[in-house]
Every structure is written in C-alpha cells, then in structure tokens.
C-alpha cells in the first residue's frame, strides 16, 4: 500500500514545481521594448519587402509603438500578408508591453493603414478610405 501514494505525490511535486517556475519561464521569453524597436527598425527584409521606414516607441506614451510604412510597398503585399504581419507586431508588442498599442501608419500621410480591435485582430484600411498625401 505504501507504493500507491508515490505517483500521486510525485504529480503533486511536479505541479508545485511548475507553478513556482512558471513565472520564471514567462520572464525568460520577455523581450525589452527597445530591443523590439531596434529589431524591427534594422530588419533589412522588412524595409525592402514591406517598406518599413521607421519604428518608434513614443516617449510621451511608452506603450505606443509606431511603425511607419511606405504605402506602395505595404499595398504590394496581399491583404492576408498585411493582416498577419500587423497582428504579429501587435501580439509581440502586447506580450512585452502591458496594454501596448501598435499604430501602423503610411509614412507620407501619417494616416493609419491598420486598425486593431480590442483583441488584436487587424482590420486593414482600404485604399479608398486612405487619403492621398495631397489631400
């Protein structure tokens, strides 16, 4: 009978261990906001393929990440690619910055090219709703 309780006891030990180590694992996957900014800003493929012009964490509102893109390059991606990319940016920022906000703007007009809902689902702003720089 003494051996019957051993597996249950071991499971309890593992559960306690995982409960205690869980926050440490989560912190290990945390990326500093400034590293995210530098990573996005210096990614040559992002600049060339997507047209990322600048990436900034706003000093007056540190939870805000502003990504400016060239409209022609941004629009050359399929809608599915733009949506996926925007949602990945939002998810990464929110994971590392509590209540983080991401704005993806057209670099020339500074108009939003993506709107996010409360759970990070991206809604692309269409060409027809985006004013040209001369408007």
RAZI-V333302 format. One record per residue. N is the residue number from 1. RES is the residue in one letter. SS is DSSP state (~ for helix, > for strand, _ for the rest). Layout:
((N,RES,SS) (N,RES,SS))
//
This chain:
((1,X,_) (2,X,_) (3,X,_) (4,X,_) (5,X,_) (6,X,~) (7,X,~) (8,X,~) (9,X,~) (10,X,~) (11,X,~) (12,X,~) (13,X,~) (14,X,~) (15,X,~) (16,X,~) (17,X,~) (18,X,~) (19,X,~) (20,X,~) (21,X,~) (22,X,~) (23,X,~) (24,X,~) (25,X,~) (26,X,~) (27,X,~) (28,X,~) (29,X,_) (30,X,_) (31,X,_) (32,X,_) (33,X,~) (34,X,~) (35,X,~) (36,X,~) (37,X,~) (38,X,~) (39,X,~) (40,X,~) (41,X,~) (42,X,_) (43,X,_) (44,X,~) (45,X,~) (46,X,~) (47,X,~) (48,X,~) (49,X,~) (50,X,~) (51,X,_) (52,X,>) (53,X,>) (54,X,>) (55,X,>) (56,X,>) (57,X,>) (58,X,_) (59,X,_) (60,X,_) (61,X,_) (62,X,_) (63,X,_) (64,X,>) (65,X,>) (66,X,>) (67,X,>) (68,X,>) (69,X,>) (70,X,_) (71,X,~) (72,X,~) (73,X,~) (74,X,~) (75,X,~) (76,X,~) (77,X,_) (78,X,_) (79,X,~) (80,X,~) (81,X,~) (82,X,~) (83,X,~) (84,X,~) (85,X,~) (86,X,~) (87,X,~) (88,X,~) (89,X,~) (90,X,~) (91,X,~) (92,X,~) (93,X,~) (94,X,~) (95,X,~) (96,X,~) (97,X,_) (98,X,_) (99,X,_) (100,X,_) (101,X,>) (102,X,>) (103,X,>) (104,X,>) (105,X,>) (106,X,>) (107,X,_) (108,X,_) (109,X,_) (110,X,_) (111,X,_) (112,X,>) (113,X,_) (114,X,>) (115,X,>) (116,X,>) (117,X,_) (118,X,_) (119,X,_) (120,X,_) (121,X,_) (122,X,>) (123,X,>) (124,X,>) (125,X,_) (126,X,_) (127,X,~) (128,X,~) (129,X,~) (130,X,_) (131,X,_) (132,X,_) (133,X,_) (134,X,_) (135,X,_))
//
